[in-house]
């Protein structure tokens, strides 16, 4: 192995880590946006916080399972 070969390996690893981090960030942003949207719609109906959390959880679970209300 030459010195140049050794330098390429960490770059590939770093690139993979950066891509993975970007995917996690975009996934987090999307889930956060969905959470804020559902919280907003439930708070508009003046539900108490506990009910809105349960409502969001049931909405989240049903959307994960592909069941739309």
DSSP file (Angstrom, degrees, kcal/mol; ACC not computed):
  #  RESIDUE AA STRUCTURE BP1 BP2  ACC     N-H-->O    O-->H-N    N-H-->O    O-->H-N    TCO  KAPPA ALPHA  PHI   PSI    X-CA   Y-CA   Z-CA
    1    1 A X              0   0    0      0, 0.0     2,-0.1     0, 0.0     0, 0.0   0.000 360.0 360.0 360.0 130.7    0.0    0.0    0.0
    2    2 A X     >  -     0   0    0      1,-0.1     4,-1.4     0, 0.0     3,-0.1  -0.411 360.0-105.4 -87.8 170.8    1.3    3.4   -0.9
    3    3 A X  H  > S+     0   0    0      1,-0.2     4,-1.4     2,-0.2    -1,-0.1   0.860 120.3  57.4 -63.7 -35.2    0.9    6.5    1.1
    4    4 A X  H  > S+     0   0    0      1,-0.2     4,-1.3     2,-0.2    -1,-0.2   0.891 102.5  53.9 -64.4 -39.9   -1.7    7.8   -1.4
    5    5 A X  H  > S+     0   0    0      1,-0.2     4,-1.2     2,-0.2     3,-0.3   0.894 106.4  52.8 -61.0 -40.3   -3.9    4.7   -0.9
    6    6 A X  H  X S+     0   0    0     -4,-1.4     4,-0.9     1,-0.2    -1,-0.2   0.844 106.4  53.0 -64.3 -33.6   -4.0    5.3    2.8
    7    7 A X  H  X S+     0   0    0     -4,-1.4     4,-0.9     1,-0.2    -1,-0.2   0.794 104.0  56.5 -74.2 -27.3   -5.2    8.8    2.3
    8    8 A X  H  X S+     0   0    0     -4,-1.3     4,-1.9    -3,-0.3    -1,-0.2   0.853  96.6  63.3 -73.7 -34.4   -8.1    7.8    0.1
    9    9 A X  H  X S+     0   0    0     -4,-1.2     4,-2.2     1,-0.2     5,-0.2   0.932 102.0  46.5 -60.8 -50.3   -9.7    5.4    2.6
   10   10 A X  H  X S+     0   0    0     -4,-0.9     4,-3.1     1,-0.2    -1,-0.2   0.864 109.8  56.9 -61.2 -32.3  -10.5    8.0    5.3
   11   11 A X  H  X S+     0   0    0     -4,-0.9     4,-2.5     2,-0.2    -1,-0.2   0.917 107.8  46.4 -63.3 -42.5  -12.0   10.3    2.6
   12   12 A X  H  X S+     0   0    0     -4,-1.9     4,-2.1     2,-0.2    -1,-0.2   0.905 114.2  48.2 -65.6 -40.7  -14.4    7.7    1.5
   13   13 A X  H  X S+     0   0    0     -4,-2.2     4,-2.3     2,-0.2    -2,-0.2   0.924 112.1  48.6 -64.8 -44.7  -15.4    6.9    5.1
   14   14 A X  H  X S+     0   0    0     -4,-3.1     4,-2.6     1,-0.2    -2,-0.2   0.903 109.9  52.6 -62.1 -41.4  -15.8   10.6    5.8
   15   15 A X  H  X S+     0   0    0     -4,-2.5     4,-2.3     1,-0.2    -1,-0.2   0.898 109.8  48.5 -60.7 -41.6  -17.9   11.0    2.7
   16   16 A X  H  X S+     0   0    0     -4,-2.1     4,-2.3     2,-0.2    -1,-0.2   0.899 111.8  49.3 -66.2 -40.4  -20.2    8.1    3.8
   17   17 A X  H  X S+     0   0    0     -4,-2.3     4,-2.5     2,-0.2    -2,-0.2   0.903 111.0  49.4 -65.2 -41.1  -20.6    9.6    7.2
   18   18 A X  H  X S+     0   0    0     -4,-2.6     4,-2.3     2,-0.2    -2,-0.2   0.914 111.6  48.7 -65.1 -42.6  -21.4   13.0    5.9
   19   19 A X  H  X S+     0   0    0     -4,-2.3     4,-2.2     2,-0.2    -2,-0.2   0.918 112.2  48.9 -62.2 -42.7  -24.0   11.5    3.5
   20   20 A X  H  X S+     0   0    0     -4,-2.3     4,-2.2     1,-0.2    -2,-0.2   0.905 110.6  50.9 -63.1 -41.6  -25.5    9.5    6.4
   21   21 A X  H  X S+     0   0    0     -4,-2.5     4,-2.4     1,-0.2    -1,-0.2   0.896 109.3  50.7 -63.8 -40.9  -25.6   12.6    8.6
   22   22 A X  H  X S+     0   0    0     -4,-2.3     4,-2.5     2,-0.2     5,-0.2   0.913 109.9  49.9 -63.3 -43.0  -27.4   14.6    5.9
   23   23 A X  H  X S+     0   0    0     -4,-2.2     4,-2.3     1,-0.2    -2,-0.2   0.908 111.3  48.9 -62.8 -41.2  -30.0   11.8    5.4
   24   24 A X  H  X S+     0   0    0     -4,-2.2     4,-2.5     2,-0.2    -1,-0.2   0.899 111.1  50.4 -64.6 -40.5  -30.6   11.8    9.2
   25   25 A X  H  X S+     0   0    0     -4,-2.4     4,-2.7     2,-0.2    -2,-0.2   0.922 111.8  46.4 -64.3 -44.2  -31.0   15.6    9.3
   26   26 A X  H  X S+     0   0    0     -4,-2.5     4,-2.3     2,-0.2    -1,-0.2   0.890 113.3  49.7 -66.9 -37.5  -33.5   15.6    6.5
   27   27 A X  H  X S+     0   0    0     -4,-2.3     4,-2.3    -5,-0.2    -1,-0.2   0.918 111.9  48.5 -64.2 -42.8  -35.5   12.8    8.0
   28   28 A X  H  X S+     0   0    0     -4,-2.5     4,-2.6     1,-0.2    -2,-0.2   0.910 110.9  50.5 -63.4 -43.2  -35.4   14.6   11.4
   29   29 A X  H  X S+     0   0    0     -4,-2.7     4,-2.6     1,-0.2    -1,-0.2   0.909 110.9  49.0 -61.8 -42.1  -36.6   17.9    9.7
   30   30 A X  H  X S+     0   0    0     -4,-2.3     4,-2.1     2,-0.2    -1,-0.2   0.911 113.5  45.2 -65.1 -42.4  -39.5   16.1    8.0
   31   31 A X  H  X S+     0   0    0     -4,-2.3     4,-2.2     2,-0.2    -1,-0.2   0.881 113.6  50.6 -69.6 -35.9  -40.6   14.4   11.1
   32   32 A X  H  X S+     0   0    0     -4,-2.6     4,-2.8     2,-0.2    -2,-0.2   0.908 110.1  49.6 -66.0 -41.8  -40.3   17.6   13.1
   33   33 A X  H  X S+     0   0    0     -4,-2.6     4,-2.3     2,-0.2    -2,-0.2   0.906 111.6  48.9 -63.7 -41.1  -42.3   19.5   10.5
   34   34 A X  H  X S+     0   0    0     -4,-2.1     4,-2.3     2,-0.2    -1,-0.2   0.894 111.8  49.7 -63.9 -39.9  -45.0   16.8   10.6
   35   35 A X  H  X S+     0   0    0     -4,-2.2     4,-2.5     2,-0.2    -2,-0.2   0.931 111.9  47.2 -64.5 -46.5  -45.1   17.0   14.4
   36   36 A X  H  X S+     0   0    0     -4,-2.8     4,-2.5     1,-0.2    -2,-0.2   0.890 111.9  51.1 -63.4 -39.9  -45.4   20.8   14.4
   37   37 A X  H  X S+     0   0    0     -4,-2.3     4,-2.4     2,-0.2    -1,-0.2   0.924 113.1  43.8 -63.9 -45.2  -48.2   20.7   11.8
   38   38 A X  H  X S+     0   0    0     -4,-2.3     4,-2.1     2,-0.2    -2,-0.2   0.883 113.4  51.6 -70.4 -36.0  -50.2   18.1   13.7
   39   39 A X  H  X S+     0   0    0     -4,-2.5     4,-2.5    -5,-0.2    -2,-0.2   0.916 111.1  49.0 -62.8 -42.0  -49.6   19.9   17.0
   40   40 A X  H  X S+     0   0    0     -4,-2.5     4,-1.8     2,-0.2    -2,-0.2   0.929 111.2  48.0 -63.3 -46.4  -50.8   23.2   15.4
   41   41 A X  H  X S+     0   0    0     -4,-2.4     4,-0.7     1,-0.2    -1,-0.2   0.873 114.7  46.5 -65.1 -35.8  -53.9   21.6   14.0
   42   42 A X  H ><>S+     0   0    0     -4,-2.1     5,-1.3     1,-0.2     3,-0.6   0.874 110.2  52.1 -74.0 -36.2  -54.8   20.0   17.3
   43   43 A X  H ><5S+     0   0    0     -4,-2.5     3,-1.5     1,-0.2    -2,-0.2   0.808 100.9  62.8 -70.3 -26.6  -54.1   23.2   19.3
   44   44 A X  H 3<5S+     0   0    0     -4,-1.8    -1,-0.2     1,-0.3    -2,-0.2   0.823 100.5  53.1 -62.8 -29.9  -56.5   25.0   16.9
   45   45 A X  T <<5S-     0   0    0     -4,-0.7    -1,-0.3    -3,-0.6    -2,-0.2   0.381 115.5-121.5 -86.1   4.4  -59.2   22.7   18.2
   46   46 A X  T < 5 +     0   0    0     -3,-1.5    -3,-0.2     1,-0.2     2,-0.2   0.833  51.9 163.2  58.7  38.0  -58.3   23.7   21.8
   47   47 A X      < -     0   0    0     -5,-1.3    -1,-0.2     1,-0.1     2,-0.1  -0.509  45.5-102.4 -76.6 154.7  -57.5   20.2   23.0
   48   48 A X     >  -     0   0    0     -2,-0.2     4,-2.1     1,-0.1     3,-0.4  -0.437  37.4-105.3 -71.6 156.4  -55.5   19.9   26.2
   49   49 A X  H  > S+     0   0    0      1,-0.2     4,-2.2     2,-0.2     5,-0.2   0.840 119.0  54.7 -54.3 -38.6  -51.8   19.0   25.7
   50   50 A X  H  > S+     0   0    0      1,-0.2     4,-2.2     2,-0.2    -1,-0.2   0.925 109.4  46.8 -63.2 -43.6  -52.3   15.4   26.7
   51   51 A X  H  > S+     0   0    0     -3,-0.4     4,-2.8     1,-0.2    -1,-0.2   0.890 110.9  52.4 -65.2 -38.9  -55.0   14.8   24.2
   52   52 A X  H  X S+     0   0    0     -4,-2.1     4,-2.5     2,-0.2    -1,-0.2   0.872 108.7  50.4 -67.2 -34.9  -53.0   16.5   21.5
   53   53 A X  H  X S+     0   0    0     -4,-2.2     4,-2.5    -5,-0.2    -2,-0.2   0.931 113.3  45.0 -66.5 -44.5  -50.0   14.2   22.2
   54   54 A X  H  X S+     0   0    0     -4,-2.2     4,-2.5     2,-0.2    -2,-0.2   0.893 113.3  51.3 -65.3 -38.3  -52.2   11.1   22.1
   55   55 A X  H  X S+     0   0    0     -4,-2.8     4,-2.1     2,-0.2    -2,-0.2   0.907 111.2  47.2 -63.4 -41.7  -53.9   12.4   18.9
   56   56 A X  H  X S+     0   0    0     -4,-2.5     4,-2.9     2,-0.2    -2,-0.2   0.904 111.7  51.3 -66.1 -41.1  -50.5   13.0   17.3
   57   57 A X  H  X S+     0   0    0     -4,-2.5     4,-2.8     2,-0.2     5,-0.2   0.918 111.8  45.9 -63.3 -43.3  -49.3    9.5   18.3
   58   58 A X  H  X S+     0   0    0     -4,-2.5     4,-2.4     2,-0.2    -1,-0.2   0.890 114.2  48.9 -67.5 -37.6  -52.3    7.9   16.9
   59   59 A X  H  X S+     0   0    0     -4,-2.1     4,-2.2    -5,-0.2    -2,-0.2   0.921 112.9  48.0 -64.4 -44.1  -52.0    9.9   13.7
   60   60 A X  H  X S+     0   0    0     -4,-2.9     4,-2.1     2,-0.2    -2,-0.2   0.924 113.5  46.6 -63.1 -46.4  -48.3    9.0   13.5
   61   61 A X  H  X S+     0   0    0     -4,-2.8     4,-1.9     1,-0.2    -1,-0.2   0.907 112.8  49.3 -64.0 -41.9  -48.9    5.3   14.0
   62   62 A X  H  <>S+     0   0    0     -4,-2.4     5,-3.2     1,-0.2     4,-0.4   0.875 111.7  48.6 -68.2 -35.6  -51.8    5.2   11.5
   63   63 A X  H  <5S+     0   0    0     -4,-2.2     3,-0.4     3,-0.2    -1,-0.2   0.853 109.7  53.0 -72.0 -32.4  -49.7    7.0    8.9
   64   64 A X  H  <5S+     0   0    0     -4,-2.1    -2,-0.2     1,-0.2    -1,-0.2   0.875 111.5  46.0 -65.7 -36.9  -46.8    4.6    9.5
   65   65 A X  T  <5S-     0   0    0     -4,-1.9    -1,-0.2     2,-0.2    -2,-0.2   0.516 119.0-112.4 -84.1  -5.1  -49.1    1.7    9.0
   66   66 A X  T   5S+     0   0    0     -4,-0.4     2,-0.6    -3,-0.4    -3,-0.2   0.674  73.8 134.0  84.1  17.0  -50.6    3.3    5.9
   67   67 A X      < -     0   0    0     -5,-3.2     2,-0.5    -6,-0.2    -1,-0.3  -0.895  37.8-163.0-103.0 119.7  -54.0    3.9    7.4
   68   68 A X              0   0    0     -2,-0.6    -9,-0.0     1,-0.1    -5,-0.0  -0.878 360.0 360.0-107.7 132.3  -55.3    7.4    6.7
   69   69 A X              0   0    0     -2,-0.5    -1,-0.1   -10,-0.1   -10,-0.0   0.484 360.0 360.0 -73.9 360.0  -58.2    8.8    8.7
